[in-house]
Structures are given as C-alpha cells and as structure tokens.
C-alpha cells in the first residue's frame, strides 16, 4: 500500500498536541509520531484528502481551545515504505518509572522489578497511552496516592481507556477489583483487551465500546483522562457512576478549576487539583462522593 505523511507544525507543545490528536483525530488511527516540533500522521495515499480533512477538523478544535496550531499549515508528502515507519515510535518508548511504585515496561523490553514495584506490561499499538504524556502520569500518580490513602475499590471504570494503561494500574493496585475499560475507538478496545490479558487481569477487567450512558451501576473508582470539553459533556454521567473517587485528567492547567467546579455543581466534593513538578502545563482533578 502507498502511504503519505501529513505534517503539522506543533511548536514547543508538539508532544501535548500529538497526544490530544491521538485521542480526537480519526486520521491518526494508522500512526502518529513527533519529530522535533513537527507532528507526523500517516494515511493511505488513496484516502489522502479525507485524512487531511479529518486532521484539519481536529486541529481546528484544538485552535479554538487556545492551542497555537493552524489547520492551514498541514502539509502532505510521500511517506517512506511502511516497514520503515510502522514501529518507528518504539525507539522513544522505554522502561519508565512513573512514581515510587509504578513502572511501565514496553512489551519489547525486559525489567527486573523491585519487591514493591507495580509493573505495567504495555504495548500501546495504535492506542493512546504510553505513560509518557503528563496527563497519563498524573493519573497514575493519583492512583498510587489513592491506594496509599486506603481507598477501598471493588469495582472500577476507566472511560477513554486507550491502551488500557490506567485500568491495568488500578487493577494491580486493587487486586480484588473488577471493572470495565470503555473507548469509542474499536482499535483502542482491542488493544486494551490485549494489554489486560498480557498483565494477567483480562478476567477481571473487560473492555467495550459501550457508551457511558449505557453502563449500569456505580463504581468505587472512576477514571477519565479525556480532553476538557468532553469531560464537561460527560459530567452528569460520570458523577452518577461515581460512588467513591473520580480522577480527571487531560486538562491544561487553566482548565482544571472550571472543570472541577462543573463536577462539584453536579454533586461531588473536590479533593485536590494536582500538577507534576516537571510539567506545570497539565493538571489532574480528584473528586469524591
């Protein structure tokens, strides 16, 4: 198959913009990579115009949210042979310690864990969630903190599960818990299911493309690492399904307080807003019933 590259200048926030596009742009399903300050998306040459339009629409939404990106700056060029780029992103993804206990190990690398380590064996494939982005690291840090604080979890829900990384971490931190990982992208659902099996918890946590509104019952722990406008839309359903703690991420720092206020207005109590010391651009929000 012949492929093209769609190249978008991302500037200093290229990594963050790429992560958001991986979640929101259908055109990014075949592959996405950050090269310096450029974001590169691959698409079949036969679908070039549709892919460019899809990417431009996603970039337009990000520009409306305040990101310095221009859909008119997207340029197309022929891509090298597929076997040269399909797994190119793997060279940036290595064993990484996220917190005092949580360690992410790509499926193609080996690691000898310390006694108290919580190891996440991961192959993100085409799904968002390697643990490199600040929003994912914020969620993982909050999960470890909630576990240390003694939150009791028998049932968990991960909305927008991507690679399944957050569901895996939660299931390992609360080894008796069962739950669900939801995603609107069938590729992500498949990838998350494979990662859950790889980590030995596929029998406890299932994945589905079920709409949040169709999920019954409530959960001790709900996770949603999704961009701010989607979180605001989902607020009533997320609050309804939270009987314990709700962790929100995917939020630029100025968005955290307004989103927290939205969820408080729907009936939850704000616990904390948190930023990473090495990345102050992003925030997480923890709320409680």
C-alpha positions in Angstrom: 0.0 0.0 0.0 1.2 3.5 -0.8 1.2 6.0 2.2 1.5 9.7 2.7 2.7 11.8 5.7 0.6 14.7 7.0 2.9 17.1 8.8 1.6 19.7 11.3 3.9 22.2 13.0 3.4 21.8 16.7 5.9 24.1 18.3 7.0 23.7 21.9 3.8 21.8 22.8 4.1 19.2 20.0 4.1 16.3 22.4 0.9 17.5 24.2 -0.8 18.4 20.9 0.1 15.0 19.5 -1.4 13.2 22.5 -4.7 15.1 22.0 -4.8 14.4 18.3 -4.2 10.7 19.0 -7.4 10.8 21.1 -9.5 13.0 18.9 -8.4 12.7 15.2 -9.7 9.7 13.3 -6.9 10.4 10.8 -4.3 9.5 13.5 -5.5 5.8 13.7 -2.9 4.5 11.3 0.0 6.0 13.2 1.4 9.3 14.7 4.9 10.4 15.6 6.5 13.6 17.0 9.7 14.6 15.2 11.2 17.7 16.8 8.4 20.2 16.7 6.5 18.5 13.9 3.6 16.1 14.3 3.5 13.4 11.6 0.4 11.4 10.8 0.4 8.6 8.3 -2.5 7.9 6.0 -3.1 5.7 2.9 -2.5 7.7 -0.2 -5.9 6.6 -1.5 -7.5 8.4 1.5 -5.3 11.5 1.5 -8.0 14.1 1.1 -10.3 12.6 3.7 -7.5 12.1 6.2 -6.3 15.7 5.7 -9.8 17.0 6.2 -10.2 14.9 9.4 -6.9 16.1 10.8 -7.7 19.7 9.9 -11.0 19.4 11.7 -9.3 18.1 14.9 -6.7 20.8 14.7 -9.4 23.5 14.3 -11.0 22.3 17.5 -7.6 22.5 19.3 -7.0 26.0 18.0 -10.5 27.0 19.3 -9.3 25.8 22.7 -6.3 28.1 22.6 -3.5 25.9 21.2 -1.1 27.7 18.7 -1.9 25.4 15.8 -3.0 26.2 12.3 -5.0 23.7 10.2 -3.9 25.6 7.1 -0.3 24.7 8.0 -0.8 20.9 7.4 1.3 19.7 4.5 1.3 16.4 2.8 4.3 14.5 1.4 5.1 10.9 0.3 5.9 8.5 3.2 8.8 6.1 3.1 8.0 2.4 2.9 5.7 1.2 5.6 8.2 -1.1 7.3 10.5 1.9 7.9 7.9 3.8 9.9 5.3 1.5 11.3 7.2 0.9 14.6 9.4 4.0 14.5 7.7 5.4 17.6 9.0 2.4 19.7 12.5 3.9 19.8 11.1 6.6 22.1 9.3 4.3 24.4 11.5 2.6 27.1 11.1 1.3 30.6 10.0 4.2 32.7 9.4 4.7 36.5 6.3 6.9 36.9 6.1 7.0 40.7 7.6 5.3 43.7 5.9 2.0 42.8 4.6 2.2 39.2 6.9 1.2 36.4 5.9 1.0 32.7 7.6 -1.8 30.7 7.1 -2.0 26.9 6.4 -5.5 25.7 9.7 -5.5 23.7 11.9 -4.7 26.8 12.8 -6.6 29.9 12.9 -5.4 33.5 13.7 -6.9 36.9 11.2 -5.4 39.4 11.9 -4.3 43.0 9.7 -6.1 45.6 7.2 -3.3 45.9 7.0 -2.3 42.2 3.7 -2.4 40.3 4.8 -3.3 36.8 2.6 -2.4 33.8 3.5 -4.5 30.8 2.4 -2.5 27.9 2.2 -2.5 24.1 0.1 0.6 23.1 -0.1 -0.4 19.5 -2.3 2.2 17.8 -4.0 3.4 21.1 -3.1 6.5 23.1 -1.4 5.8 26.5 2.3 5.0 26.8 2.6 6.8 30.1 4.9 9.5 28.6 2.3 12.2 28.5 1.8 14.3 31.6 -1.9 13.6 31.8 -1.3 9.8 32.0 1.5 10.3 34.5 -0.8 12.5 36.6 -3.5 9.8 36.7 -1.0 7.1 37.6 0.4 9.2 40.4 -3.1 9.8 41.7 -3.9 6.1 41.6 -0.9 5.3 43.7 -1.8 8.1 46.2 -5.4 6.9 46.5 -4.2 3.4 47.1 -1.8 4.6 49.8 -4.7 6.6 51.4 -6.7 3.5 51.8 -9.4 4.0 49.2 -11.4 0.7 49.0 -12.1 -0.4 45.5 -14.2 -3.4 44.5 -15.4 -2.0 41.1 -13.6 0.4 38.8 -14.4 2.2 35.5 -11.9 3.6 33.0 -13.5 6.0 30.5 -11.5 6.6 27.4 -9.2 3.6 28.2 -6.9 3.9 25.2 -4.1 1.4 25.7 -5.7 0.3 28.9 -2.8 1.6 31.0 -4.9 3.2 33.7 -7.2 0.2 34.1 -4.2 -2.1 34.4 -2.6 0.1 37.1 -5.9 0.3 39.0 -6.5 -3.5 38.8 -2.9 -4.1 40.1 -3.2 -1.6 42.9 -6.5 -3.1 43.9 -6.0 -6.8 43.1 -9.5 -7.9 44.1 -11.3 -5.3 42.0 -13.2 -5.9 38.8 -14.3 -3.4 36.2 -14.6 -2.0 32.7 -12.5 0.0 30.3 -14.5 2.0 27.7 -13.4 3.6 24.5 -15.2 4.9 21.4 -12.3 3.6 19.2 -12.6 -0.1 18.4 -8.8 -0.3 17.8 -8.3 1.0 21.4 -10.8 -1.5 22.8 -8.9 -4.3 21.1 -5.5 -3.0 22.2 -6.6 -2.5 25.8 -8.0 -6.1 25.9 -4.7 -7.4 24.7 -2.8 -5.4 27.3 -5.1 -6.5 30.1 -4.5 -10.2 29.1 -0.8 -9.5 28.9 -0.9 -8.3 32.5 -3.0 -11.3 33.7 -6.1 -9.3 34.5 -8.3 -9.8 31.5 -10.7 -11.9 33.5 -11.3 -9.1 36.0 -11.5 -6.0 33.7 -13.4 -6.1 30.4 -13.2 -3.6 27.5 -16.0 -2.4 25.3 -17.1 0.5 23.0 -20.3 0.8 25.1 -21.5 4.4 25.6 -21.0 5.6 29.1 -24.8 6.3 29.4 -25.4 2.6 28.8 -23.2 1.4 31.6 -25.2 0.3 34.6 -24.4 0.7 38.3 -21.8 2.8 40.1 -18.1 2.4 40.8 -15.7 2.9 43.7 -13.2 4.4 41.3 -13.8 6.2 38.0 -11.0 7.4 35.7 -11.4 9.7 32.8 -8.3 11.0 31.0 -10.1 12.9 28.3 -10.0 16.5 27.0 -11.9 19.2 28.8 -14.8 19.7 26.5 -15.6 16.0 26.5 -15.4 15.8 30.3 -17.8 18.7 30.6 -20.3 16.9 28.4 -19.9 13.6 30.3 -20.1 15.3 33.7 -23.6 14.2 34.7 -23.0 10.5 33.7 -19.5 10.4 35.3 -20.9 11.8 38.6 -23.8 9.4 38.5 -21.5 6.4 38.3 -19.1 7.6 41.0 -19.7 6.2 44.5 -16.1 6.7 45.7 -13.4 8.7 43.9 -13.3 10.2 40.4 -9.9 11.1 38.8 -10.0 13.5 35.8 -7.1 14.4 33.6 -6.4 15.6 30.0 -6.7 19.1 31.4 -4.5 22.1 30.7 -3.7 23.9 34.0 -6.2 26.8 33.4 -9.0 24.3 32.7 -8.7 22.4 36.0 -10.6 24.8 38.3 -13.5 25.4 35.9 -13.9 21.6 35.3 -13.7 20.9 39.0 -16.4 23.5 39.6 -18.6 21.8 37.0 -18.3 18.4 38.7 -18.9 19.9 42.2 -22.1 21.5 40.8 -23.2 18.0 39.8 -22.8 16.8 43.4 -19.2 15.7 44.1 -16.7 17.2 46.5 -13.3 18.5 45.3 -10.5 16.7 46.9 -7.5 18.1 45.1 -6.0 19.6 41.9 -2.5 18.4 41.2 0.3 19.2 38.8 3.6 17.5 38.2 6.8 19.3 39.3 8.4 18.7 35.9 5.3 19.7 33.8 3.1 22.5 35.0 1.1 22.8 31.8 -1.3 20.0 32.8 -3.4 19.2 35.8 -5.4 16.4 37.3 -8.5 16.7 39.4 -9.6 14.3 42.2 -13.2 14.4 43.4 -15.1 12.3 46.0 -18.7 11.4 46.6 
